[in-house]
């Protein structure tokens, strides 16, 4: 069975985020005020073939930790598409 998965990769707390800081500095010039603590990240969507949703999620999490993220500075979280976070 195929399961649609979403993996979100974000910098760990305390790691400098120059991309997020640049976005935050640009917001007032674009008319967006009151936005704070901008953090940039990556989002991946893909399908996993597995016997169960638990197996699909475990495979996606392992893939995220081994390939899609740098575990020294980033956290990766996998979830099935359609699940509320």
DSSP file (Angstrom, degrees, kcal/mol; ACC not computed):
  #  RESIDUE AA STRUCTURE BP1 BP2  ACC     N-H-->O    O-->H-N    N-H-->O    O-->H-N    TCO  KAPPA ALPHA  PHI   PSI    X-CA   Y-CA   Z-CA
    1    1 A X              0   0    0      0, 0.0    49,-2.6     0, 0.0     2,-0.4   0.000 360.0 360.0 360.0 145.0    0.0    0.0    0.0
    2    2 A X  E     -A   49   0A   0     47,-0.2     2,-0.4    49,-0.1    47,-0.2  -0.780 360.0-168.2 -96.1 136.9    1.2    3.6   -0.7
    3    3 A X  E     -A   48   0A   0     45,-2.4    45,-2.7    -2,-0.4     2,-0.5  -0.988  18.8-132.7-124.1 132.7    1.3    6.2    2.0
    4    4 A X  E     -A   47   0A   0     -2,-0.4    77,-2.9    43,-0.2     2,-0.3  -0.727  30.4-168.0 -84.8 130.1    1.8    9.9    1.3
    5    5 A X  E     -AB  46  80A   0     41,-3.3    41,-2.0    -2,-0.5     2,-0.4  -0.901  16.6-157.5-123.5 146.2    4.4   11.3    3.7
    6    6 A X  E     -AB  45  79A   0     73,-3.1    73,-2.3    -2,-0.3     2,-0.5  -0.993   9.0-167.1-120.6 130.4    5.5   14.9    4.7
    7    7 A X  E     -AB  44  78A   0     37,-2.8    37,-2.8    -2,-0.4     2,-0.5  -0.978   2.7-162.9-117.9 127.0    8.9   15.5    6.2
    8    8 A X  E     -AB  43  77A   0     69,-2.7    69,-2.4    -2,-0.5     2,-0.5  -0.942   3.1-166.3-110.7 127.5    9.7   18.8    7.8
    9    9 A X  E     +AB  42  76A   0     33,-2.9    33,-2.6    -2,-0.5     2,-0.3  -0.962  15.1 168.0-116.0 123.6   13.3   19.7    8.4
   10   10 A X  E     -AB  41  75A   0     65,-2.4    65,-3.1    -2,-0.5    31,-0.2  -0.934  39.8 -98.1-132.8 155.2   14.1   22.7   10.6
   11   11 A X  E     - B   0  74A   0     29,-0.7    63,-0.3    -2,-0.3     3,-0.1  -0.456  48.0-106.6 -68.1 144.0   17.2   24.0   12.3
   12   12 A X    >   -     0   0    0     61,-3.1     3,-2.0     1,-0.1    -1,-0.1  -0.337  46.7 -83.8 -67.6 152.8   17.6   23.0   15.9
   13   13 A X  T 3  S+     0   0    0      1,-0.2    -1,-0.1    -3,-0.1     3,-0.1  -0.309 118.1  27.9 -56.2 139.4   16.9   25.7   18.6
   14   14 A X  T 3  S+     0   0    0      1,-0.3     2,-0.5    -3,-0.1    -1,-0.2   0.243  90.0 119.1  91.5 -13.5   20.0   27.8   19.2
   15   15 A X  S <  S-     0   0    0     -3,-2.0    -1,-0.3    58,-0.1    -4,-0.1  -0.749  73.3-110.3 -86.7 129.7   21.3   27.3   15.6
   16   16 A X        -     0   0    0     -2,-0.5     2,-0.4    -3,-0.1    -4,-0.1  -0.293  26.9-160.3 -59.6 140.0   21.7   30.6   13.8
   17   17 A X     >  +     0   0    0      1,-0.1     4,-2.4    21,-0.1     5,-0.2  -0.748  16.4 172.2-125.0  81.5   19.2   31.0   10.9
   18   18 A X  H  > S+     0   0    0     -2,-0.4     4,-2.3     1,-0.2     5,-0.2   0.839  80.3  54.2 -62.9 -32.7   20.4   33.6    8.5
   19   19 A X  H  > S+     0   0    0      2,-0.2     4,-2.1     1,-0.2    -1,-0.2   0.938 110.6  45.6 -66.0 -45.2   17.7   32.9    5.9
   20   20 A X  H  > S+     0   0    0      1,-0.2     4,-2.5     2,-0.2    -2,-0.2   0.897 112.4  51.7 -62.5 -40.5   15.0   33.4    8.5
   21   21 A X  H  X S+     0   0    0     -4,-2.4     4,-2.2     2,-0.2    -1,-0.2   0.892 108.8  50.6 -64.2 -40.0   16.7   36.6    9.8
   22   22 A X  H  X S+     0   0    0     -4,-2.3     4,-1.5     2,-0.2    -1,-0.2   0.914 111.5  47.9 -63.6 -43.4   16.8   38.0    6.2
   23   23 A X  H  X S+     0   0    0     -4,-2.1     4,-1.3     1,-0.2     3,-0.2   0.929 111.1  51.1 -61.8 -45.6   13.2   37.3    5.7
   24   24 A X  H  X S+     0   0    0     -4,-2.5     4,-0.6     1,-0.2     3,-0.3   0.890 109.2  50.3 -61.5 -40.1   12.2   38.8    9.0
   25   25 A X  H  < S+     0   0    0     -4,-2.2     4,-0.4     1,-0.2    -1,-0.2   0.826 110.8  50.3 -67.2 -30.5   14.2   42.0    8.2
   26   26 A X  H  X S+     0   0    0     -4,-1.5     4,-0.9    -3,-0.2     3,-0.5   0.725  90.3  81.1 -80.4 -22.1   12.5   42.3    4.8
   27   27 A X  H ><>S+     0   0    0     -4,-1.3     5,-2.3    -3,-0.3     3,-1.1   0.877  86.2  53.2 -57.5 -46.5    8.9   42.0    6.1
   28   28 A X  G ><5S+     0   0    0     -4,-0.6     3,-1.5     1,-0.3    -1,-0.2   0.882 105.5  55.5 -59.3 -36.5    8.3   45.6    7.3
   29   29 A X  G 345S+     0   0    0     -3,-0.5    -1,-0.3    -4,-0.4    -2,-0.2   0.748 107.7  50.6 -66.4 -21.9    9.4   46.9    3.9
   30   30 A X  G <<5S-     0   0    0     -3,-1.1    -1,-0.3    -4,-0.9    -2,-0.2   0.373 126.2-101.0 -95.8   3.3    6.7   44.7    2.3
   31   31 A X  T < 5S+     0   0    0     -3,-1.5     2,-0.7    -4,-0.3    -3,-0.2   0.546  82.0 128.6  92.3   7.7    4.0   46.0    4.7
   32   32 A X      < +     0   0    0     -5,-2.3     2,-0.3    -6,-0.2     3,-0.2  -0.865  32.3 174.8-100.4 112.6    4.0   43.0    7.1
   33   33 A X        +     0   0    0     -2,-0.7     3,-0.1     1,-0.2    -6,-0.0  -0.791  53.7  35.5-114.0 159.0    4.4   44.1   10.7
   34   34 A X  S    S+     0   0    0     -2,-0.3     2,-0.5     1,-0.3    -1,-0.2   0.561  76.3 132.9  81.0   8.3    4.2   42.2   13.9
   35   35 A X        +     0   0    0     -3,-0.2     2,-0.3   -11,-0.1    -1,-0.3  -0.830  30.0 168.3 -95.6 126.7    5.9   39.1   12.5
   36   36 A X        +     0   0    0     -2,-0.5    -3,-0.0     1,-0.2     0, 0.0  -0.881  44.8  28.9-134.3 162.7    8.7   37.8   14.8
   37   37 A X        -     0   0    0     -2,-0.3     2,-0.3     1,-0.2    -1,-0.2   0.881  68.7-172.4  57.5  47.1   10.9   34.7   15.2
   38   38 A X        -     0   0    0    -18,-0.2     2,-0.4    -3,-0.2    -1,-0.2  -0.554   3.8-176.0 -72.6 130.0   11.0   33.7   11.5
   39   39 A X        -     0   0    0     -2,-0.3     2,-0.2   -19,-0.1   -21,-0.0  -0.997  13.8-144.2-128.0 131.8   12.7   30.4   11.0
   40   40 A X        +     0   0    0     -2,-0.4   -29,-0.7   -23,-0.0     2,-0.3  -0.597  28.7 155.0 -91.5 156.1   13.3   28.8    7.6
   41   41 A X  E     -A   10   0A   0     -2,-0.2     2,-0.4   -31,-0.2   -31,-0.2  -0.888  36.0-101.4-159.1-170.6   13.1   25.1    6.9
   42   42 A X  E     -A    9   0A   0    -33,-2.6   -33,-2.9    -2,-0.3     2,-0.4  -0.953  20.3-159.5-127.8 147.2   12.5   22.5    4.2
   43   43 A X  E     -A    8   0A   0     -2,-0.4     2,-0.4   -35,-0.2   -35,-0.2  -0.997   7.6-169.9-128.5 130.7    9.4   20.4    3.5
   44   44 A X  E     -A    7   0A   0    -37,-2.8   -37,-2.8    -2,-0.4     2,-0.4  -0.954   2.9-167.3-120.2 139.0    9.5   17.2    1.5
   45   45 A X  E     +A    6   0A   0     -2,-0.4     2,-0.3   -39,-0.2   -39,-0.2  -0.992  23.9 141.6-123.5 133.1    6.5   15.2    0.2
   46   46 A X  E     -A    5   0A   0    -41,-2.0   -41,-3.3    -2,-0.4     2,-0.4  -0.979  44.1-108.1-160.4 167.4    6.8   11.7   -1.1
   47   47 A X  E     -A    4   0A   0     -2,-0.3     2,-0.4   -43,-0.2   -43,-0.2  -0.822  24.5-161.5-104.1 143.5    5.0    8.3   -1.2
   48   48 A X  E     -A    3   0A   0    -45,-2.7   -45,-2.4    -2,-0.4     2,-0.6  -0.989  12.0-142.5-124.2 129.5    6.2    5.3    0.7
   49   49 A X  E     +A    2   0A   0     -2,-0.4     2,-0.3   -47,-0.2   -47,-0.2  -0.827  42.5 142.2 -91.1 123.9    5.2    1.8   -0.1
   50   50 A X        -     0   0    0    -49,-2.6     3,-0.1    -2,-0.6    -2,-0.0  -0.968  60.8-113.7-155.9 164.8    4.7   -0.2    3.1
   51   51 A X  S    S+     0   0    0     -2,-0.3     2,-0.3     1,-0.1    -1,-0.1   0.762  98.3  10.6 -75.8 -26.1    2.6   -2.9    4.7
   52   52 A X  S  > S-     0   0    0    -51,-0.1     4,-2.2     1,-0.1     5,-0.1  -0.944  75.6-108.9-147.5 166.2    1.2   -0.4    7.3
   53   53 A X  H  > S+     0   0    0     -2,-0.3     4,-2.5     1,-0.2     5,-0.2   0.868 118.6  54.9 -66.2 -35.7    1.1    3.2    8.2
   54   54 A X  H  > S+     0   0    0      2,-0.2     4,-2.3     1,-0.2    -1,-0.2   0.912 109.3  46.8 -63.4 -41.8    3.4    2.6   11.1
   55   55 A X  H  > S+     0   0    0      2,-0.2     4,-2.5     1,-0.2    -2,-0.2   0.906 111.9  50.8 -66.2 -41.5    6.0    1.0    8.8
   56   56 A X  H  X S+     0   0    0     -4,-2.2     4,-2.4     1,-0.2    -2,-0.2   0.918 111.7  47.5 -60.9 -44.4    5.7    3.8    6.3
   57   57 A X  H  X S+     0   0    0     -4,-2.5     4,-2.5     2,-0.2    -2,-0.2   0.899 111.6  49.9 -65.6 -41.5    6.2    6.4    9.0
   58   58 A X  H  X S+     0   0    0     -4,-2.3     4,-2.3     2,-0.2    -2,-0.2   0.914 112.2  48.0 -63.7 -42.8    9.2    4.6   10.4
   59   59 A X  H  X S+     0   0    0     -4,-2.5     4,-2.4     1,-0.2    -2,-0.2   0.914 112.4  49.0 -63.8 -42.5   10.8    4.3    6.9
   60   60 A X  H  X S+     0   0    0     -4,-2.4     4,-2.5     2,-0.2    -2,-0.2   0.897 110.9  49.9 -64.8 -40.6   10.1    8.0    6.2
   61   61 A X  H  X S+     0   0    0     -4,-2.5     4,-2.3     2,-0.2    -1,-0.2   0.915 111.5  48.4 -65.0 -42.5   11.6    9.1    9.5
   62   62 A X  H  X S+     0   0    0     -4,-2.3     4,-2.1     2,-0.2     5,-0.2   0.918 112.5  48.9 -63.3 -43.2   14.8    6.9    8.9
   63   63 A X  H  X>S+     0   0    0     -4,-2.4     4,-2.7     1,-0.2     5,-1.2   0.916 111.1  50.8 -60.7 -44.0   15.1    8.4    5.4
   64   64 A X  I  <>S+     0   0    0     -4,-2.5     5,-1.0     1,-0.2    -2,-0.2   0.898 113.2  44.4 -62.1 -42.0   14.7   11.9    6.8
   65   65 A X  I  <5S+     0   0    0     -4,-2.3     6,-0.4     1,-0.2    -1,-0.2   0.819 121.1  38.5 -74.3 -30.6   17.4   11.4    9.4
   66   66 A X  I  <5S+     0   0    0     -4,-2.1    -2,-0.2    -5,-0.2    -1,-0.2   0.768 135.3   7.6 -92.3 -27.4   19.9    9.7    7.1
   67   67 A X  I  <5S+     0   0    0     -4,-2.7    -3,-0.2    -5,-0.2    -2,-0.1   0.746 122.6  49.2-123.9 -42.2   19.5   11.6    3.9
   68   68 A X  I   <S+     0   0    0     -5,-1.2     2,-0.3    -4,-0.0    -3,-0.2   0.615 109.6  38.0 -86.4 -12.3   17.2   14.7    4.1
   69   69 A X  S   <S-     0   0    0     -5,-1.0     2,-0.7    -6,-0.3     7,-0.1  -0.909  70.7-123.9-136.3 162.2   18.7   16.4    7.2
   70   70 A X    >>  -     0   0    0     -2,-0.3     4,-2.7     1,-0.1     3,-1.4  -0.917  24.9-157.4-101.4 104.0   22.0   17.1    8.9
   71   71 A X  T 34 S+     0   0    0     -2,-0.7    -1,-0.1    -6,-0.4     5,-0.0   0.628  85.6  66.3 -64.2 -11.7   21.3   15.6   12.4
   72   72 A X  T 34 S+     0   0    0      1,-0.1    -1,-0.3     3,-0.0     3,-0.0   0.881 124.5   8.4 -73.1 -37.7   24.0   17.8   14.0
   73   73 A X  T <4 S+     0   0    0     -3,-1.4   -61,-3.1     1,-0.0     2,-0.3   0.494 121.3  64.2-122.3  -7.1   22.1   21.0   13.3
   74   74 A X  E  <  -B   11   0A   0     -4,-2.7     2,-0.4   -63,-0.3   -63,-0.2  -0.899  58.2-146.6-126.4 150.8   18.6   20.0   12.1
   75   75 A X  E     -B   10   0A   0    -65,-3.1   -65,-2.4    -2,-0.3     2,-0.4  -0.901  15.8-159.1-107.0 142.2   15.6   18.2   13.3
   76   76 A X  E     -B    9   0A   0     -2,-0.4     2,-0.4   -67,-0.2   -67,-0.2  -0.988   7.0-173.1-124.9 132.1   13.5   16.1   10.9
   77   77 A X  E     -B    8   0A   0    -69,-2.4   -69,-2.7    -2,-0.4     2,-0.4  -0.987   5.4-161.8-128.1 124.3    9.9   15.1   11.6
   78   78 A X  E     +B    7   0A   0     -2,-0.4     2,-0.3   -71,-0.2   -71,-0.2  -0.823  15.5 166.1-103.9 143.6    7.9   12.8    9.4
   79   79 A X  E     -B    6   0A   0    -73,-2.3   -73,-3.1    -2,-0.4     2,-0.3  -0.986  40.4-100.9-149.2 155.9    4.1   12.5    9.4
   80   80 A X  E >   -B    5   0A   0     -2,-0.3     3,-2.1   -75,-0.2   -75,-0.3  -0.580  49.7-101.4 -74.8 138.5    1.5   11.0    7.2
   81   81 A X  T 3  S+     0   0    0    -77,-2.9   -77,-0.2    -2,-0.3     3,-0.1  -0.369 110.1  31.3 -61.7 135.7   -0.2   13.5    4.9
   82   82 A X  T 3  S+     0   0    0      1,-0.4     2,-0.3    -2,-0.1    -1,-0.3   0.212  88.5 123.0  98.8 -14.4   -3.5   14.4    6.3
   83   83 A X    <   -     0   0    0     -3,-2.1    -1,-0.4     1,-0.1     2,-0.4  -0.616  65.2-122.2 -79.1 139.5   -2.5   14.0    9.9
   84   84 A X              0   0    0     -2,-0.3    -1,-0.1     1,-0.1    -3,-0.0  -0.673 360.0 360.0 -81.2 132.5   -3.0   17.0   12.1
   85   85 A X              0   0    0     -2,-0.4    -1,-0.1    -6,-0.0    -2,-0.0   0.463 360.0 360.0 -87.0 360.0    0.2   18.1   13.7
